[in-house]
C-alpha cells in the first residue's frame, strides 16, 4: 500500500497491488476452510484493493501529466518554427525597404566613392481575378450623337513578382512578393464634346508587405470611382447618377467576389485558380461572313488600319455603303469598341478596299453583301 502512493512506480505499483489482492483472496479461502481468524485476512484484502486503486489513480495522473508536458513541448517547437520562418520573412522585407530607401539617396563610402543602390521588378506570373461589364452613360443629344458619352469597365489581377536588388550594378539579392493590380478603363475620360472609341487605362498596384495601407486605399478609391459627370458641361447630374451607382456596385462586388484583399503571400497566390473561358471560334454570323467574299460597310468613315489594333496606323476611311473584299483572314483576339452607346466585342477582318489597299476593319461595322 505504501508503494502505491509513489506515482513513479507506475505500472509496477499496480502489479504489486494485483499480487497483494490475489494473496489476500487465497488466504481468505484457506481461512474459511479451516475456521481460522478471518478478520485480519479481510483487512489485508481491503488494504490490497485500496492499494491497487491508489496505484492505478497515481499512474493515470502521472500519465496525464506526461502527455500534457509532451504536447506543450511539441506546441513550443511548432511555434518556434513558425516564429523562425516569420522572422526570416520580416528580415527580407526590412532588407528590401532599406534598399529602396538607399536607392533614392546619393550615397558614398568613406573614400567618397559612389554607392549605387538599384532594383528591378520582374513579373513572374499574373492571374486575372475578374472584370466588370462595360457601363456606358447616355449621350447628350444636344451635342451630337456621341456628345458626353462615357464608357467604363474595371479589371482585377494578382501577380507574382521578383524584386532584384543591385549594388553598383551587381545583383546581391532577389525576393518574391505578390502585387495586386487595380485597373480602370474608360473612354472619353475628360468628357469632351465627342466620344472616342479608344479606352484609356488607369492602373494602380499594391504590394502587401512593402506598401503601407494608404497605397491600397488610394488604389481602391480610384478603382471604384465613376467618371460620368462634369458640371461644367451644363448636364444635370441626375441623368448620370444611375450609371455612377451601377459602376460603384459592379466594382465593389468584384473586389469582394475576387477575394483580392486576402491574397497577400506566395502561398495565397498559389491557391488562386484561374478559369479560362473558351469562346466559340465561329458563330453563325461569323460563319456566314467568312463564306461571303463581299462585305458592306454600315457606318460612315470606318477606319481601315494596318493591323488589328485600335492604335494601329490608319490607311484610309471608308464611306457608308462601301463594298469591300474579305480576304479570309481574321484576328486571333476580339477588341471591344463602343458604337452609339452599345458595347461591341468583335474580331478584326482583313479586307481589300475598292482603291486596292489591304488592311483591317473591326467587325462592328459591316454586314454580308
Buried (B, 14 or more C-beta within 10 A) or exposed (E): BEBBEEBEBBEEBBBBBBEBBEBBBEBBEEBEEEEEEEEEBBEBBEBBBBBBEBBBEBBEEBEEEEEEEEEEEEEEEEEEEEEEEEEEEEEBBEBBEEBBEBBEEEEEEEEEEEEBBBBEEEEEEEBBBBBBEBBBBBBBEEBEEBBBBBBBBBBBBBBBBEBBBBBEEEEEBBBBBBBBBBBBBBBBBEBBEEBBBEBEEBBBBBBBBBBEEEBBEBBBEBBBBBBBBBEEEEBEEEBBEEBBEBBBEBBBEBBEEBBBEEBBBEEBBEEBEEEEEEEEEEEEEBEEBBEEBEBBBBBEEBBBBEEBEBEBEEBBEBEEEBEBBBBEEBBEEBBBBBBEBEBBEBBBBBBBBEEEBBBBBBBBBBEBB
